[in-house]
Amino acid sequence: MKTEKIQTNVLVIDDDPVFRNLLRNILKERLTVFAAESPSLAFKILKNEHIDIIICDFVMPEMNGLKVLEIVSEEYPGIVVIMVSSAADMDTVIAALRNGAADFLKKPFTPAEIWVAIERTLKLSELNTNLNQIKTKNSLLTEVVNNEFGNNIIGTSPEIKNIQQQIKMVSQTPDTSVMVIGESGTGKELVARAIHNLSNRRDDLFCAVNMSAVPESLFESEFFGHKKGSFTGALSDKAGWFETANGGTLFFDEIGEMSMSLQVKLLRVLEDRRFTRVGTQQEQKFDVRIVAATNKSNEELSNGKSIRLDLYHRLSTFIIELPPLRNRKSDIPLLVNHYFNLLSKKLGKHISGIHKDVYELLLSYPFPGNIRELKNIMERAIIICDTEQIMPQHFLSVSTTAVNLNDQKADNDIFDLQELEKQTIIKALKKVNFNKAEAARLLNIEWNALYRRIQKFDIDFPATLS
């Protein structure tokens, strides 16, 4: 029965012709075999042929196997090397494996032994290929996520420049824990991603966990992983967050929402830097940077009511406090332009720009939902925009809030009846998107009476409506 040949190219490097021919005859039934009597000839073959595996003798006239291994590792990193030798002591074996050899066999060896070595090497090569593919996919996914979130912290205000400087400083540390404090929607995850992307951990995973959504009964499984059959429903082995993020960054969002009992478990793991999978007895080390975030104030955190003080001190080696958007209004136009460009492209809308009155309107709005709210209202405005430019009427919720705020101020400060009448007409017009007939009905007056008052008070209409 003929043995099926697999698409694997092997290069045998050995100055012993008997061994070269013997190995060629053993392997040629299933592999494509090249042979070289010296390293110099082998390097010529490497330039012209695709090689998957090299079987190299340790002792040769031109250079020893370690030097060949060093050159191959540097110039042909995708090739795996099996080292062989008739005079192998333990130091030789250790030196070869430390320098990147996939396996080491002592001469003479049986055909079965070389086939086992090749099988192991092919599996190792396949694992390395899969790992590289995963890393490539991760890099592409990271790029997509960064494009969605934004690669930089947007803003030129003094507050944001200070945040950017803090991110730059802490990202250069190897594993300093960071606590990011800020209201909901201020960009806490964006800060965590920026720290990761600027650090030496950028090529490994950034994993974000919503701590308020982790059930207490599944905490160990989610964070430490589990072994198949360790509990009902454990149908396969599963890696936990600490194992998945190993080498990278683990982001704990809403850390203050965890129960006190879970905080104790988390603290113990963070202190020991070790965890044990559910269903096993073997401890595993992990190496991750922890970035935690909360919308509670520093004062609330330090009183020990929402988060244990020992856990708080463990996580807050470096604290970054994010200002609400209302405290850095000079950044609003930059953010508006950023989301306009990002979302217009994403939604496939061809809009020429943003009317100047939009900026004035948004600058007067308090943004209780911060940057997240700004993004959402920009997306809604782009979706409903049916004009060449985005106009104030595309921000109805903002307009209503701004008018109410102005009314409150007017009620407190204005006693002139004519001014109050003017503000009431403007409020009615804005409520109905500057439709005069609708505004007249709302004010309970005739449309021509409304028209006279508009002329009297010289009320301006948006450019597309006037």
TORPA-903442 format. One line per 3 residues: for each residue x, y, z of C-alpha. Coordinates in Angstrom, 1 decimal. Example, Ala and Ser with C-alpha at 12.3 -4.5 7.8 and 13.67 -1.06 7.14 Angstrom:
12.3,-4.5,7.8 | 13.7,-1.1,7.1
This chain:
0.0,0.0,0.0 | 1.5,3.4,-1.0 | 2.0,5.9,1.7
0.3,9.2,1.0 | 2.7,12.1,0.6 | 2.1,15.3,2.5
3.1,18.7,1.3 | 6.1,19.2,3.7 | 9.6,20.0,2.5
12.5,18.8,4.7 | 16.2,19.8,4.4 | 18.8,17.4,5.8
22.1,19.0,6.7 | 24.9,16.5,7.5 | 28.4,15.9,6.3
28.0,12.1,6.7 | 26.8,10.8,3.3 | 25.6,7.5,4.8
23.4,9.3,7.3 | 22.1,11.7,4.6 | 21.1,8.9,2.3
19.6,6.9,5.0 | 17.5,9.8,6.2 | 16.5,10.6,2.7
15.3,7.1,2.1 | 13.3,7.0,5.4 | 11.5,10.3,4.7
11.0,10.4,0.9 | 8.0,8.2,0.9 | 5.9,10.9,2.7
7.9,14.1,2.5 | 9.8,16.1,-0.1 | 13.5,15.8,1.0
16.4,18.0,0.1 | 19.9,17.2,1.4 | 23.1,19.2,1.8
26.6,18.1,2.9 | 27.5,21.5,4.3 | 25.8,24.6,5.8
27.0,26.7,2.8 | 25.2,24.4,0.4 | 22.2,24.3,2.7
21.9,28.1,2.7 | 21.9,28.1,-1.2 | 19.0,25.6,-1.1
17.1,27.8,1.4 | 17.3,30.8,-1.0 | 15.7,28.8,-3.8
13.3,26.4,-2.1 | 10.5,26.6,0.4 | 11.6,24.6,3.5
9.3,23.6,6.4 | 11.7,21.6,8.6 | 15.5,21.4,8.9
17.2,18.3,10.3 | 20.7,19.4,11.2 | 23.8,17.7,12.6
25.3,19.4,15.6 | 29.0,18.8,14.6 | 30.1,19.9,11.1
33.3,21.3,9.5 | 32.2,24.8,8.4 | 30.1,25.7,11.5
28.3,23.9,14.3 | 24.6,23.3,14.5 | 24.0,26.2,17.0
25.4,28.7,14.4 | 23.2,27.2,11.7 | 20.2,27.4,14.1
21.0,31.1,14.9 | 21.2,32.0,11.2 | 18.0,30.1,10.4
16.1,31.7,13.3 | 17.1,35.2,12.2 | 16.7,34.9,8.4
14.0,32.1,8.1 | 11.9,32.4,11.3 | 9.1,30.2,9.9
11.4,27.1,9.6 | 11.6,24.7,12.6 | 14.8,22.9,13.3
15.4,19.4,14.7 | 19.0,19.0,15.9 | 20.8,15.6,15.8
24.2,14.5,17.1 | 26.2,11.3,17.8 | 28.0,13.0,20.8
25.2,14.8,22.6 | 25.6,15.6,26.3 | 23.0,17.3,28.4
24.7,20.7,27.9 | 24.5,20.4,24.2 | 20.8,19.4,24.3
20.0,22.4,26.6 | 21.9,24.8,24.4 | 20.1,23.7,21.3
16.7,23.9,22.8 | 17.3,27.2,24.4 | 18.4,28.6,21.1
15.2,27.6,19.4 | 15.5,24.0,18.3 | 12.1,22.2,18.2
13.6,18.8,19.1 | 16.9,17.0,19.7 | 17.7,13.4,18.8
20.8,11.4,19.5 | 22.3,9.2,16.8 | 21.7,6.5,16.0
17.9,6.7,16.1 | 15.2,4.5,14.7 | 12.8,5.5,11.9
10.0,5.5,14.4 | 11.9,8.1,16.5 | 12.5,10.5,13.6
8.8,10.2,12.5 | 7.7,11.0,16.1 | 10.0,14.0,16.2
8.7,15.2,12.8 | 5.0,14.8,14.0 | 5.8,16.8,17.1
7.5,19.5,15.0 | 4.7,19.7,12.5 | 2.2,20.1,15.3
4.4,22.8,16.9 | 4.6,24.6,13.5 | 0.8,24.4,13.1
0.3,25.9,16.6 | 2.8,28.7,15.8 | 1.0,29.4,12.5
-2.4,29.5,14.3 | -1.0,31.7,17.0 | 0.3,34.1,14.4
-3.0,34.1,12.6 | -4.8,34.9,15.9 | -2.4,37.7,16.6
-3.0,39.1,13.1 | -6.8,38.9,13.6 | -6.4,40.5,17.0
-4.3,43.3,15.5 | -7.0,43.9,12.8 | -9.8,43.7,15.4
-7.9,46.2,17.6 | -7.6,48.5,14.7 | -11.3,48.3,14.0
-12.1,48.9,17.7 | -9.7,51.8,17.9 | -11.2,53.4,14.8
-14.6,53.1,16.4 | -13.6,54.4,19.8 | -11.0,56.8,18.4
-7.3,56.3,18.6 | -6.7,59.4,20.7 | -8.3,61.3,23.5
-9.9,64.1,21.6 | -9.5,67.6,23.0 | -7.2,70.6,23.5
-8.6,71.9,26.8 | -6.2,72.1,29.7 | -8.2,69.3,31.4
-7.7,66.9,28.5 | -4.0,67.8,28.0 | -3.5,66.9,31.7
-5.3,63.5,31.1 | -3.2,62.8,28.0 | 0.0,63.5,30.0
-1.1,61.1,32.8 | -1.9,58.4,30.3 | 1.5,58.8,28.6
3.3,58.6,32.0 | 1.5,55.5,33.4 | 1.6,53.6,30.1
5.4,53.4,30.3 | 5.3,51.5,33.6 | 5.2,47.7,33.3
2.2,46.8,35.3 | 1.0,49.7,37.5 | -2.7,49.4,38.4
-4.8,52.4,37.3 | -8.1,53.6,38.7 | -10.1,55.7,36.2
-12.8,57.8,37.9 | -15.5,59.7,36.0 | -19.2,60.2,35.3
-21.0,57.8,33.0 | -20.1,58.5,29.4 | -16.9,60.4,30.0
-14.7,57.9,28.2 | -13.2,55.7,30.9 | -12.8,52.6,28.6
-11.2,54.9,26.0 | -8.6,55.9,28.6 | -8.0,52.3,29.5
-7.5,51.4,25.8 | -5.1,54.3,25.4 | -3.0,53.1,28.3
-2.9,49.6,26.7 | -2.1,50.9,23.2 | 0.8,53.1,24.4
2.3,50.4,26.6 | 4.6,47.4,25.9 | 1.5,45.2,26.2
-0.1,46.6,23.0 | 0.5,43.4,21.0 | -1.4,41.3,23.5
-5.1,41.4,24.4 | -7.1,44.2,25.9 | -10.1,42.6,27.7
-13.0,44.6,29.1 | -15.2,43.1,31.8 | -18.4,44.7,33.1
-18.1,43.8,36.8 | -21.7,44.6,37.6 | -22.9,42.0,35.1
-20.8,39.0,36.5 | -23.1,36.7,38.5 | -21.7,35.7,41.9
-22.2,32.0,41.2 | -20.1,32.2,38.0 | -17.3,34.5,39.3
-14.6,31.8,39.6 | -15.5,30.3,36.2 | -15.5,33.7,34.4
-12.2,34.9,35.9 | -10.3,31.7,36.6 | -11.7,29.4,34.0
-12.9,25.8,34.5 | -12.1,22.2,33.5 | -14.6,20.2,31.5
-17.0,18.4,33.8 | -16.1,20.4,36.9 | -19.8,21.4,37.3
-23.1,21.0,35.5 | -22.9,22.8,32.2 | -19.1,22.7,32.0
-19.1,21.0,28.6 | -15.5,21.9,27.7 | -12.4,23.5,29.1
-12.6,27.2,29.4 | -10.0,29.9,30.0 | -10.9,32.7,32.4
-10.3,36.4,32.0 | -6.9,36.3,33.8 | -5.6,33.5,31.5
-7.1,35.1,28.3 | -5.6,38.5,29.0 | -2.3,37.2,30.2
0.5,39.5,28.9 | -2.1,42.2,28.1 | -4.5,44.5,30.0
-7.6,43.6,31.9 | -10.2,46.4,32.3 | -12.6,46.2,35.2
-15.5,48.5,34.4 | -17.9,49.6,37.2 | -15.7,48.0,39.9
-17.7,49.7,42.6 | -20.8,47.6,41.7 | -19.3,44.3,42.8
-20.5,42.6,46.0 | -18.2,42.7,49.0 | -17.8,38.9,48.9
-16.6,38.9,45.3 | -14.3,41.8,46.1 | -12.5,39.6,48.7
-12.0,36.9,46.1 | -10.7,39.4,43.6 | -8.3,41.0,46.1
-6.7,37.6,47.0 | -6.0,36.8,43.4 | -4.6,40.3,42.7
-2.3,40.0,45.7 | -1.0,36.5,44.9 | -0.9,37.0,41.1
-2.0,33.4,40.9 | -5.3,31.6,40.2 | -6.6,28.1,40.0
-9.1,26.8,37.4 | -12.3,25.4,38.7 | -12.0,21.6,38.8
-8.2,21.6,39.1 | -5.6,21.9,41.8 | -2.8,23.5,39.8
-2.1,27.1,40.3 | -1.3,29.3,37.4 | 0.6,32.6,37.3
-0.7,35.6,35.3 | 0.9,38.8,34.1 | -1.7,41.5,33.4
-2.1,45.2,34.0 | -5.3,46.0,35.8 | -7.2,49.1,34.9
-10.4,49.6,36.9 | -13.1,52.2,36.4 | -16.0,53.6,38.3
-18.5,56.5,38.1 | -18.3,57.0,41.9 | -16.3,59.9,43.2
-13.0,59.5,45.0 | -14.6,60.5,48.2 | -17.3,57.8,47.9
-14.6,55.2,47.1 | -12.4,56.1,50.0 | -15.1,55.8,52.6
-15.2,52.0,52.1 | -18.9,51.7,51.5 | -19.0,50.7,47.8
-15.5,49.2,47.6 | -13.3,47.6,50.2 | -10.5,49.9,51.2
-7.8,47.2,50.7 | -9.1,46.5,47.2 | -9.3,50.2,46.5
-5.7,50.8,47.5 | -4.6,47.8,45.5 | -6.3,49.1,42.3
-5.6,52.8,42.8 | -1.8,53.0,42.6 | -2.4,55.6,39.9
-5.7,57.6,39.7 | -7.0,59.4,36.6 | -10.1,61.6,37.2
-12.0,62.4,34.0 | -13.8,65.8,33.9 | -17.5,65.9,32.7
-18.0,67.3,29.2 | -19.7,70.4,30.7 | -16.4,71.3,32.4
-14.4,71.3,29.1 | -16.8,72.9,26.7 | -14.0,74.2,24.5
-13.6,70.5,23.3 | -17.2,70.2,22.2 | -16.7,71.6,18.6
-13.7,69.1,18.1 | -15.8,66.2,19.3 | -18.8,67.3,17.1
-16.5,67.4,14.1 | -14.9,64.0,15.0 | -18.3,62.2,15.3
-19.7,64.0,12.2 | -16.8,62.6,10.1 | -16.8,59.2,11.7
-20.6,58.6,11.7 | -21.3,60.2,8.3 | -19.0,57.7,6.7
-20.3,54.8,8.8 | -24.0,55.6,8.0 | -23.3,56.4,4.3
-24.7,59.9,4.5 | -23.3,62.6,2.2 | -23.7,65.8,4.2
-21.6,68.9,3.3 | -21.1,70.1,6.9 | -22.6,71.5,10.1
-24.3,74.9,10.4 | -22.6,77.3,12.8 | -25.8,77.6,14.9
-25.4,73.9,15.8 | -22.2,74.6,17.6 | -23.8,77.5,19.6
-26.8,75.2,20.5 | -24.5,72.4,21.7 | -22.3,74.7,23.6
-25.3,75.8,25.6 | -26.3,72.2,26.5 | -25.2,70.6,29.8
-24.7,67.1,28.4 | -25.7,65.0,31.4 | -24.7,61.9,29.5
-21.3,63.4,28.5 | -19.4,62.2,25.4 | -21.6,59.1,25.0
-24.7,61.4,24.8 | -22.9,63.7,22.3 | -22.1,60.7,20.1
-25.7,59.5,20.3 | -27.3,62.8,19.4 | -24.8,63.3,16.6
-25.8,59.9,15.2 | -29.5,60.7,15.4 | -29.0,64.1,13.8
-27.1,62.5,10.9 | -29.7,59.9,10.4 | -32.6,62.4,10.2
-30.7,65.1,8.3 | -32.5,65.8,5.0 | -30.7,69.0,4.2
-27.2,69.8,2.9 | -26.0,70.8,6.3 | -26.9,69.5,9.8
-29.1,72.2,11.3 | -30.3,73.0,14.9 | -33.8,71.5,14.1
-32.0,68.1,13.9 | -31.4,68.3,17.6 | -34.9,68.6,19.0
-34.1,67.1,22.5 | -31.2,69.5,22.9 | -33.2,72.5,21.7
-36.0,71.7,24.1 | -33.6,71.5,27.0 | -31.8,74.6,26.0
-35.1,76.6,25.8 | -36.2,75.3,29.2 | -32.9,76.4,30.7
-33.2,79.8,29.0 | -36.8,80.0,30.3 | -35.7,79.3,33.8
-33.1,82.0,33.6 | -35.7,84.4,32.0 | -38.1,83.6,34.8
-35.5,84.6,37.4 | -34.0,87.6,35.7 | -36.4,89.1,33.1
-39.5,91.1,34.1 | -40.0,93.0,30.8 | -43.4,91.9,29.3
-42.3,92.4,25.7 | -39.1,90.3,26.3 | -41.1,87.6,27.9
-43.5,87.6,24.9 | -40.6,87.4,22.5 | -39.0,84.5,24.4
-42.4,82.7,24.5 | -42.8,83.0,20.7 | -39.2,81.8,20.1
-39.9,78.8,22.4 | -43.1,77.9,20.5 | -41.4,78.2,17.1
-38.5,76.0,18.1 | -40.9,73.4,19.6 | -42.6,73.0,16.2
-39.5,73.3,14.1 | -40.3,76.9,13.1 | -43.6,76.0,11.5
-45.6,79.3,11.8 | -49.1,77.8,11.5 | -48.3,75.2,14.2
-46.7,77.8,16.4 | -49.8,80.1,16.1 | -52.0,77.3,17.2
-49.7,76.5,20.1 | -49.8,80.2,21.1 | -53.6,80.4,20.6
-53.3,83.4,18.2 | -54.0,83.9,14.5 | -51.2,83.2,12.1
-51.1,86.9,10.9 | -50.9,88.1,14.5 | -47.9,85.8,15.0
-46.4,87.1,11.7 | -46.6,90.7,13.0 | -44.9,89.8,16.2
-42.1,88.0,14.4 | -41.6,91.2,12.4 | -41.8,93.4,15.5
-39.3,91.4,17.5 | -37.1,90.7,14.5 | -36.9,87.0,15.2
-34.3,85.2,13.2 | -35.1,81.9,11.4 | -32.6,79.2,10.5
-31.2,79.9,7.0 | -32.9,76.9,5.4 | -36.3,78.0,6.8
-36.3,81.8,6.4
